[in-house]
Amino acid sequence: MNIQLEKMKQKQECERRKRVAEEKHKEWVQKKREEERRERERKLSKEMAEKATKELEKMQLQEKAELKYKEWLKKKRAEEAEKKKKEKEKEKEREAELQEKKARSEKIFKEWLHNARNKPRPVLNGYGFPRGKSTGLYFYTYVVT
């Protein structure tokens, strides 16, 4: 009976060890799964943080680009306005010069017209002679023998 009791104790001890081993195995598996889950969550949160950072950088870059574009556009429009202003000034100068030239030429024409009336007129009956008189024409004749 002692042997049976001994076998029974051994059997119980074996079952107890088996249960303890199974429990330890279950705990280990559960721990491992929990660790893997945490690792996945950590990776996911890291990816999300990186993605958010990239999006933020992209938005900042886009805002910076828009700001630079607006400054460039403003500068370009100011340059165009300055260019148009200079062109208008040149056009006004040209017109003023043209008006001045026209006024000067009219003045000169009027002076010429006024002076032309007061000038002595040439004699009409001149027939090519100075003051209408003959001053002596000399004809040379050669006699050939």
C-alpha positions as CSV (number, residue, x, y, z in Angstrom):
1,M,0.0,0.0,0.0
2,N,2.9,2.2,0.6
3,I,3.9,1.8,-3.0
4,Q,0.5,2.7,-4.2
5,L,0.5,5.7,-2.0
6,E,3.9,6.6,-3.2
7,K,2.8,6.2,-6.9
8,M,-0.3,8.3,-6.2
9,K,1.8,11.0,-4.6
10,Q,4.2,10.9,-7.5
11,K,1.2,11.0,-9.9
12,Q,-0.3,14.0,-8.0
13,E,3.1,15.7,-7.9
14,C,3.4,15.1,-11.7
15,E,0.0,16.6,-12.3
16,R,0.7,19.5,-10.1
17,R,3.9,20.2,-11.9
18,K,2.1,19.8,-15.2
19,R,-0.5,22.4,-14.1
20,V,2.1,24.8,-12.8
21,A,4.0,24.4,-16.1
22,E,0.8,25.0,-18.1
23,E,0.0,28.0,-16.0
24,K,3.5,29.4,-16.4
25,H,3.3,28.7,-20.1
26,K,-0.1,30.5,-20.3
27,E,1.3,33.4,-18.4
28,W,4.4,33.5,-20.7
29,V,2.1,33.4,-23.8
30,Q,-0.1,36.1,-22.4
31,K,2.9,38.2,-21.4
32,K,4.4,37.7,-24.9
33,R,1.1,38.7,-26.6
34,E,0.8,41.8,-24.4
35,E,4.3,42.7,-25.2
36,E,3.7,42.3,-29.0
37,R,0.5,44.3,-28.7
38,R,2.4,47.1,-26.9
39,E,5.1,47.0,-29.5
40,R,2.5,47.3,-32.3
41,E,0.9,50.2,-30.5
42,R,4.2,51.9,-30.0
43,K,5.1,51.4,-33.7
44,L,1.7,52.6,-34.7
45,S,1.9,55.7,-32.5
46,K,5.5,56.4,-33.8
47,E,4.3,56.1,-37.4
48,M,1.3,58.4,-36.6
49,A,3.6,60.9,-35.0
50,E,6.0,60.8,-37.9
51,K,3.1,61.2,-40.3
52,A,1.7,64.1,-38.3
53,T,5.2,65.7,-38.3
54,K,5.6,65.3,-42.1
55,E,2.1,66.7,-42.6
56,L,3.0,69.7,-40.4
57,E,6.3,70.3,-42.2
58,K,4.4,70.0,-45.5
59,M,1.8,72.5,-44.4
60,Q,4.5,74.9,-43.1
61,L,6.5,74.5,-46.4
62,Q,3.3,75.2,-48.4
63,E,2.5,78.3,-46.3
64,K,6.1,79.5,-46.7
65,A,5.8,79.0,-50.5
66,E,2.5,80.8,-50.6
67,L,3.9,83.7,-48.6
68,K,7.0,83.9,-51.0
69,Y,4.7,83.7,-54.0
70,K,2.5,86.5,-52.6
71,E,5.6,88.7,-51.9
72,W,6.9,87.9,-55.4
73,L,3.5,88.8,-57.0
74,K,3.3,92.0,-55.0
75,K,6.8,93.0,-56.1
76,K,6.0,92.1,-59.7
77,R,2.9,94.2,-59.6
78,A,4.8,97.1,-58.1
79,E,7.4,96.8,-60.8
80,E,4.7,96.8,-63.5
81,A,3.0,99.8,-62.0
82,E,6.4,101.6,-61.9
83,K,7.0,100.6,-65.5
84,K,3.6,101.9,-66.6
85,K,4.2,105.1,-64.7
86,K,7.5,105.6,-66.4
87,E,6.0,104.9,-69.8
88,K,3.3,107.5,-69.1
89,E,5.9,110.0,-68.1
90,K,7.9,109.3,-71.3
91,E,4.7,109.7,-73.3
92,K,3.9,113.0,-71.7
93,E,7.5,114.2,-72.3
94,R,7.2,113.1,-76.0
95,E,3.9,115.0,-76.3
96,A,5.4,118.1,-74.6
97,E,8.4,118.0,-76.9
98,L,6.1,117.5,-79.9
99,Q,3.9,120.5,-78.8
100,E,7.0,122.6,-78.2
101,K,8.4,121.6,-81.6
102,K,5.1,122.4,-83.3
103,A,4.9,125.8,-81.5
104,R,8.5,126.7,-82.5
105,S,7.9,125.7,-86.1
106,E,4.7,127.8,-86.2
107,K,6.5,130.7,-84.7
108,I,9.4,130.4,-87.2
109,F,6.9,130.1,-90.1
110,K,5.0,133.2,-89.0
111,E,8.3,135.1,-88.7
112,W,9.3,133.9,-92.2
113,L,5.9,134.9,-93.5
114,H,6.1,138.3,-91.9
115,N,9.7,138.8,-93.2
116,A,8.8,137.6,-96.6
117,R,6.2,140.4,-97.0
118,N,8.7,143.1,-96.1
119,K,11.5,141.8,-98.4
120,P,12.0,143.7,-101.7
121,R,10.7,141.8,-104.6
122,P,12.8,141.2,-107.6
123,V,12.1,143.2,-110.8
124,L,9.9,141.2,-113.1
125,N,11.2,142.6,-116.4
126,G,14.7,141.5,-115.8
127,Y,14.9,139.1,-118.7
128,G,18.0,137.7,-117.2
129,F,19.8,141.1,-117.2
130,P,20.8,142.6,-113.9
131,R,18.3,145.3,-112.9
132,G,16.7,145.0,-116.3
133,K,19.6,146.6,-118.2
134,S,22.2,145.3,-120.5
135,T,25.7,145.6,-119.2
136,G,27.3,144.7,-122.4
137,L,27.6,141.5,-124.1
138,Y,30.7,140.5,-126.0
139,F,30.5,138.1,-128.8
140,Y,33.7,136.7,-130.0
141,T,33.8,135.6,-133.6
142,Y,36.5,133.6,-135.0
143,V,37.2,133.7,-138.6
144,V,38.6,130.6,-139.9
145,T,40.6,130.8,-143.2
